[in-house]
Amino acid sequence: MTYRLLGADGRPYASATPGTLGGHRRLRIYGRLDCPGARRWLARGHYAQHRVFFADEATARAAGYRPCAVCQPEAHRAWRVGARRVVPAVGHRRH
């Protein structure tokens, strides 16, 4: 069997090994395959057409995806802290 995963460049590739993480292409978010949030969205039919898979967390992050706050709260917190350091406060100007 062949699986379709996204690489670090965001492009799909064929893999003999299934992905360990799932993601949402439009929201640019990734998480565990058993994530309760993703399962709810899949059950409602809103998620399946945008579903992508990754081999590992490093690949998902390199492709520009962020961790899910529901199934990966620690990783999400760390991502938010890092994002705050990179993006300056809006409206703050130095004179």
Chimera marker file (.cmm) of the C-alpha trace (Angstrom):
<marker_set name="trace">
<marker id="1" x="0.000" y="0.000" z="0.000" r="1" g="1" b="0" radius="0.5"/>
<marker id="2" x="1.168" y="3.542" z="-0.750" r="1" g="1" b="0" radius="0.5"/>
<marker id="3" x="0.318" y="6.584" z="1.388" r="1" g="1" b="0" radius="0.5"/>
<marker id="4" x="0.314" y="10.209" z="0.342" r="1" g="1" b="0" radius="0.5"/>
<marker id="5" x="2.160" y="12.487" z="2.779" r="1" g="1" b="0" radius="0.5"/>
<marker id="6" x="3.241" y="16.117" z="2.686" r="1" g="1" b="0" radius="0.5"/>
<marker id="7" x="6.938" y="16.876" z="2.785" r="1" g="1" b="0" radius="0.5"/>
<marker id="8" x="8.770" y="19.757" z="4.436" r="1" g="1" b="0" radius="0.5"/>
<marker id="9" x="8.317" y="21.737" z="1.210" r="1" g="1" b="0" radius="0.5"/>
<marker id="10" x="4.522" y="21.320" z="1.466" r="1" g="1" b="0" radius="0.5"/>
<marker id="11" x="4.353" y="19.073" z="-1.582" r="1" g="1" b="0" radius="0.5"/>
<marker id="12" x="2.806" y="15.602" z="-1.562" r="1" g="1" b="0" radius="0.5"/>
<marker id="13" x="4.898" y="12.487" z="-1.988" r="1" g="1" b="0" radius="0.5"/>
<marker id="14" x="4.243" y="8.736" z="-1.965" r="1" g="1" b="0" radius="0.5"/>
<marker id="15" x="5.357" y="6.774" z="1.096" r="1" g="1" b="0" radius="0.5"/>
<marker id="16" x="5.310" y="3.100" z="1.991" r="1" g="1" b="0" radius="0.5"/>
<marker id="17" x="4.818" y="4.157" z="5.634" r="1" g="1" b="0" radius="0.5"/>
<marker id="18" x="1.631" y="5.897" z="6.829" r="1" g="1" b="0" radius="0.5"/>
<marker id="19" x="1.842" y="9.323" z="8.394" r="1" g="1" b="0" radius="0.5"/>
<marker id="20" x="1.990" y="9.700" z="12.163" r="1" g="1" b="0" radius="0.5"/>
<marker id="21" x="0.233" y="13.091" z="12.198" r="1" g="1" b="0" radius="0.5"/>
<marker id="22" x="-2.787" y="14.525" z="10.418" r="1" g="1" b="0" radius="0.5"/>
<marker id="23" x="-3.371" y="18.087" z="9.397" r="1" g="1" b="0" radius="0.5"/>
<marker id="24" x="-5.769" y="20.545" z="7.784" r="1" g="1" b="0" radius="0.5"/>
<marker id="25" x="-4.453" y="22.142" z="4.602" r="1" g="1" b="0" radius="0.5"/>
<marker id="26" x="-6.446" y="25.391" z="4.873" r="1" g="1" b="0" radius="0.5"/>
<marker id="27" x="-5.968" y="26.003" z="8.603" r="1" g="1" b="0" radius="0.5"/>
<marker id="28" x="-2.293" y="24.974" z="8.454" r="1" g="1" b="0" radius="0.5"/>
<marker id="29" x="-2.650" y="22.956" z="11.666" r="1" g="1" b="0" radius="0.5"/>
<marker id="30" x="-1.412" y="19.468" z="12.533" r="1" g="1" b="0" radius="0.5"/>
<marker id="31" x="-2.085" y="17.014" z="15.340" r="1" g="1" b="0" radius="0.5"/>
<marker id="32" x="-2.358" y="13.415" z="16.413" r="1" g="1" b="0" radius="0.5"/>
<marker id="33" x="-4.403" y="11.061" z="14.270" r="1" g="1" b="0" radius="0.5"/>
<marker id="34" x="-6.691" y="10.406" z="17.250" r="1" g="1" b="0" radius="0.5"/>
<marker id="35" x="-7.270" y="14.110" z="18.014" r="1" g="1" b="0" radius="0.5"/>
<marker id="36" x="-10.795" y="14.608" z="19.424" r="1" g="1" b="0" radius="0.5"/>
<marker id="37" x="-11.116" y="17.986" z="17.683" r="1" g="1" b="0" radius="0.5"/>
<marker id="38" x="-10.235" y="16.563" z="14.267" r="1" g="1" b="0" radius="0.5"/>
<marker id="39" x="-12.521" y="13.581" z="14.804" r="1" g="1" b="0" radius="0.5"/>
<marker id="40" x="-15.466" y="15.910" z="15.536" r="1" g="1" b="0" radius="0.5"/>
<marker id="41" x="-14.801" y="17.869" z="12.359" r="1" g="1" b="0" radius="0.5"/>
<marker id="42" x="-14.412" y="14.670" z="10.318" r="1" g="1" b="0" radius="0.5"/>
<marker id="43" x="-17.716" y="13.363" z="11.694" r="1" g="1" b="0" radius="0.5"/>
<marker id="44" x="-19.433" y="16.577" z="10.540" r="1" g="1" b="0" radius="0.5"/>
<marker id="45" x="-17.931" y="16.237" z="7.067" r="1" g="1" b="0" radius="0.5"/>
<marker id="46" x="-16.025" y="19.530" z="7.181" r="1" g="1" b="0" radius="0.5"/>
<marker id="47" x="-12.474" y="18.236" z="7.335" r="1" g="1" b="0" radius="0.5"/>
<marker id="48" x="-11.930" y="15.281" z="4.990" r="1" g="1" b="0" radius="0.5"/>
<marker id="49" x="-11.323" y="17.205" z="1.745" r="1" g="1" b="0" radius="0.5"/>
<marker id="50" x="-8.585" y="19.300" z="3.391" r="1" g="1" b="0" radius="0.5"/>
<marker id="51" x="-6.935" y="16.463" z="5.337" r="1" g="1" b="0" radius="0.5"/>
<marker id="52" x="-3.193" y="15.954" z="4.893" r="1" g="1" b="0" radius="0.5"/>
<marker id="53" x="-0.695" y="13.664" z="6.614" r="1" g="1" b="0" radius="0.5"/>
<marker id="54" x="2.871" y="14.068" z="7.828" r="1" g="1" b="0" radius="0.5"/>
<marker id="55" x="5.626" y="11.617" z="8.670" r="1" g="1" b="0" radius="0.5"/>
<marker id="56" x="6.601" y="13.545" z="11.814" r="1" g="1" b="0" radius="0.5"/>
<marker id="57" x="6.333" y="16.824" z="13.706" r="1" g="1" b="0" radius="0.5"/>
<marker id="58" x="9.508" y="18.330" z="12.253" r="1" g="1" b="0" radius="0.5"/>
<marker id="59" x="8.166" y="17.884" z="8.719" r="1" g="1" b="0" radius="0.5"/>
<marker id="60" x="4.792" y="19.424" z="9.622" r="1" g="1" b="0" radius="0.5"/>
<marker id="61" x="6.469" y="22.476" z="11.156" r="1" g="1" b="0" radius="0.5"/>
<marker id="62" x="8.889" y="22.862" z="8.240" r="1" g="1" b="0" radius="0.5"/>
<marker id="63" x="5.876" y="22.849" z="5.891" r="1" g="1" b="0" radius="0.5"/>
<marker id="64" x="4.454" y="25.807" z="7.847" r="1" g="1" b="0" radius="0.5"/>
<marker id="65" x="1.867" y="24.040" z="9.998" r="1" g="1" b="0" radius="0.5"/>
<marker id="66" x="1.261" y="24.769" z="13.684" r="1" g="1" b="0" radius="0.5"/>
<marker id="67" x="0.455" y="22.275" z="16.464" r="1" g="1" b="0" radius="0.5"/>
<marker id="68" x="-3.156" y="21.629" z="17.488" r="1" g="1" b="0" radius="0.5"/>
<marker id="69" x="-4.173" y="23.186" z="20.810" r="1" g="1" b="0" radius="0.5"/>
<marker id="70" x="-6.541" y="20.284" z="21.576" r="1" g="1" b="0" radius="0.5"/>
<marker id="71" x="-4.299" y="17.226" z="21.211" r="1" g="1" b="0" radius="0.5"/>
<marker id="72" x="-0.876" y="18.871" z="21.578" r="1" g="1" b="0" radius="0.5"/>
<marker id="73" x="-1.350" y="21.597" z="24.198" r="1" g="1" b="0" radius="0.5"/>
<marker id="74" x="2.322" y="21.734" z="25.264" r="1" g="1" b="0" radius="0.5"/>
<marker id="75" x="3.581" y="22.004" z="21.681" r="1" g="1" b="0" radius="0.5"/>
<marker id="76" x="0.898" y="24.603" z="20.922" r="1" g="1" b="0" radius="0.5"/>
<marker id="77" x="1.920" y="26.708" z="23.941" r="1" g="1" b="0" radius="0.5"/>
<marker id="78" x="5.570" y="26.580" z="22.863" r="1" g="1" b="0" radius="0.5"/>
<marker id="79" x="4.582" y="27.522" z="19.306" r="1" g="1" b="0" radius="0.5"/>
<marker id="80" x="2.571" y="30.527" z="20.561" r="1" g="1" b="0" radius="0.5"/>
<marker id="81" x="5.464" y="31.756" z="22.690" r="1" g="1" b="0" radius="0.5"/>
<marker id="82" x="7.786" y="31.487" z="19.696" r="1" g="1" b="0" radius="0.5"/>
<marker id="83" x="5.289" y="33.244" z="17.425" r="1" g="1" b="0" radius="0.5"/>
<marker id="84" x="4.967" y="36.133" z="19.860" r="1" g="1" b="0" radius="0.5"/>
<marker id="85" x="8.727" y="36.620" z="19.875" r="1" g="1" b="0" radius="0.5"/>
<marker id="86" x="8.861" y="36.778" z="16.087" r="1" g="1" b="0" radius="0.5"/>
<marker id="87" x="5.885" y="39.081" z="15.455" r="1" g="1" b="0" radius="0.5"/>
<marker id="88" x="6.167" y="42.575" z="17.016" r="1" g="1" b="0" radius="0.5"/>
<marker id="89" x="3.140" y="44.057" z="18.726" r="1" g="1" b="0" radius="0.5"/>
<marker id="90" x="0.760" y="45.774" z="16.322" r="1" g="1" b="0" radius="0.5"/>
<marker id="91" x="0.656" y="49.529" z="16.672" r="1" g="1" b="0" radius="0.5"/>
<marker id="92" x="3.909" y="49.693" z="18.630" r="1" g="1" b="0" radius="0.5"/>
<marker id="93" x="6.352" y="52.146" z="17.071" r="1" g="1" b="0" radius="0.5"/>
<marker id="94" x="9.696" y="53.359" z="18.257" r="1" g="1" b="0" radius="0.5"/>
<marker id="95" x="10.378" y="57.061" z="17.899" r="1" g="1" b="0" radius="0.5"/>
<link id1="1" id2="2" r="1" g="1" b="0" radius="0.2"/>
<link id1="2" id2="3" r="1" g="1" b="0" radius="0.2"/>
<link id1="3" id2="4" r="1" g="1" b="0" radius="0.2"/>
<link id1="4" id2="5" r="1" g="1" b="0" radius="0.2"/>
<link id1="5" id2="6" r="1" g="1" b="0" radius="0.2"/>
<link id1="6" id2="7" r="1" g="1" b="0" radius="0.2"/>
<link id1="7" id2="8" r="1" g="1" b="0" radius="0.2"/>
<link id1="8" id2="9" r="1" g="1" b="0" radius="0.2"/>
<link id1="9" id2="10" r="1" g="1" b="0" radius="0.2"/>
<link id1="10" id2="11" r="1" g="1" b="0" radius="0.2"/>
<link id1="11" id2="12" r="1" g="1" b="0" radius="0.2"/>
<link id1="12" id2="13" r="1" g="1" b="0" radius="0.2"/>
<link id1="13" id2="14" r="1" g="1" b="0" radius="0.2"/>
<link id1="14" id2="15" r="1" g="1" b="0" radius="0.2"/>
<link id1="15" id2="16" r="1" g="1" b="0" radius="0.2"/>
<link id1="16" id2="17" r="1" g="1" b="0" radius="0.2"/>
<link id1="17" id2="18" r="1" g="1" b="0" radius="0.2"/>
<link id1="18" id2="19" r="1" g="1" b="0" radius="0.2"/>
<link id1="19" id2="20" r="1" g="1" b="0" radius="0.2"/>
<link id1="20" id2="21" r="1" g="1" b="0" radius="0.2"/>
<link id1="21" id2="22" r="1" g="1" b="0" radius="0.2"/>
<link id1="22" id2="23" r="1" g="1" b="0" radius="0.2"/>
<link id1="23" id2="24" r="1" g="1" b="0" radius="0.2"/>
<link id1="24" id2="25" r="1" g="1" b="0" radius="0.2"/>
<link id1="25" id2="26" r="1" g="1" b="0" radius="0.2"/>
<link id1="26" id2="27" r="1" g="1" b="0" radius="0.2"/>
<link id1="27" id2="28" r="1" g="1" b="0" radius="0.2"/>
<link id1="28" id2="29" r="1" g="1" b="0" radius="0.2"/>
<link id1="29" id2="30" r="1" g="1" b="0" radius="0.2"/>
<link id1="30" id2="31" r="1" g="1" b="0" radius="0.2"/>
<link id1="31" id2="32" r="1" g="1" b="0" radius="0.2"/>
<link id1="32" id2="33" r="1" g="1" b="0" radius="0.2"/>
<link id1="33" id2="34" r="1" g="1" b="0" radius="0.2"/>
<link id1="34" id2="35" r="1" g="1" b="0" radius="0.2"/>
<link id1="35" id2="36" r="1" g="1" b="0" radius="0.2"/>
<link id1="36" id2="37" r="1" g="1" b="0" radius="0.2"/>
<link id1="37" id2="38" r="1" g="1" b="0" radius="0.2"/>
<link id1="38" id2="39" r="1" g="1" b="0" radius="0.2"/>
<link id1="39" id2="40" r="1" g="1" b="0" radius="0.2"/>
<link id1="40" id2="41" r="1" g="1" b="0" radius="0.2"/>
<link id1="41" id2="42" r="1" g="1" b="0" radius="0.2"/>
<link id1="42" id2="43" r="1" g="1" b="0" radius="0.2"/>
<link id1="43" id2="44" r="1" g="1" b="0" radius="0.2"/>
<link id1="44" id2="45" r="1" g="1" b="0" radius="0.2"/>
<link id1="45" id2="46" r="1" g="1" b="0" radius="0.2"/>
<link id1="46" id2="47" r="1" g="1" b="0" radius="0.2"/>
<link id1="47" id2="48" r="1" g="1" b="0" radius="0.2"/>
<link id1="48" id2="49" r="1" g="1" b="0" radius="0.2"/>
<link id1="49" id2="50" r="1" g="1" b="0" radius="0.2"/>
<link id1="50" id2="51" r="1" g="1" b="0" radius="0.2"/>
<link id1="51" id2="52" r="1" g="1" b="0" radius="0.2"/>
<link id1="52" id2="53" r="1" g="1" b="0" radius="0.2"/>
<link id1="53" id2="54" r="1" g="1" b="0" radius="0.2"/>
<link id1="54" id2="55" r="1" g="1" b="0" radius="0.2"/>
<link id1="55" id2="56" r="1" g="1" b="0" radius="0.2"/>
<link id1="56" id2="57" r="1" g="1" b="0" radius="0.2"/>
<link id1="57" id2="58" r="1" g="1" b="0" radius="0.2"/>
<link id1="58" id2="59" r="1" g="1" b="0" radius="0.2"/>
<link id1="59" id2="60" r="1" g="1" b="0" radius="0.2"/>
<link id1="60" id2="61" r="1" g="1" b="0" radius="0.2"/>
<link id1="61" id2="62" r="1" g="1" b="0" radius="0.2"/>
<link id1="62" id2="63" r="1" g="1" b="0" radius="0.2"/>
<link id1="63" id2="64" r="1" g="1" b="0" radius="0.2"/>
<link id1="64" id2="65" r="1" g="1" b="0" radius="0.2"/>
<link id1="65" id2="66" r="1" g="1" b="0" radius="0.2"/>
<link id1="66" id2="67" r="1" g="1" b="0" radius="0.2"/>
<link id1="67" id2="68" r="1" g="1" b="0" radius="0.2"/>
<link id1="68" id2="69" r="1" g="1" b="0" radius="0.2"/>
<link id1="69" id2="70" r="1" g="1" b="0" radius="0.2"/>
<link id1="70" id2="71" r="1" g="1" b="0" radius="0.2"/>
<link id1="71" id2="72" r="1" g="1" b="0" radius="0.2"/>
<link id1="72" id2="73" r="1" g="1" b="0" radius="0.2"/>
<link id1="73" id2="74" r="1" g="1" b="0" radius="0.2"/>
<link id1="74" id2="75" r="1" g="1" b="0" radius="0.2"/>
<link id1="75" id2="76" r="1" g="1" b="0" radius="0.2"/>
<link id1="76" id2="77" r="1" g="1" b="0" radius="0.2"/>
<link id1="77" id2="78" r="1" g="1" b="0" radius="0.2"/>
<link id1="78" id2="79" r="1" g="1" b="0" radius="0.2"/>
<link id1="79" id2="80" r="1" g="1" b="0" radius="0.2"/>
<link id1="80" id2="81" r="1" g="1" b="0" radius="0.2"/>
<link id1="81" id2="82" r="1" g="1" b="0" radius="0.2"/>
<link id1="82" id2="83" r="1" g="1" b="0" radius="0.2"/>
<link id1="83" id2="84" r="1" g="1" b="0" radius="0.2"/>
<link id1="84" id2="85" r="1" g="1" b="0" radius="0.2"/>
<link id1="85" id2="86" r="1" g="1" b="0" radius="0.2"/>
<link id1="86" id2="87" r="1" g="1" b="0" radius="0.2"/>
<link id1="87" id2="88" r="1" g="1" b="0" radius="0.2"/>
<link id1="88" id2="89" r="1" g="1" b="0" radius="0.2"/>
<link id1="89" id2="90" r="1" g="1" b="0" radius="0.2"/>
<link id1="90" id2="91" r="1" g="1" b="0" radius="0.2"/>
<link id1="91" id2="92" r="1" g="1" b="0" radius="0.2"/>
<link id1="92" id2="93" r="1" g="1" b="0" radius="0.2"/>
<link id1="93" id2="94" r="1" g="1" b="0" radius="0.2"/>
<link id1="94" id2="95" r="1" g="1" b="0" radius="0.2"/>
</marker_set>
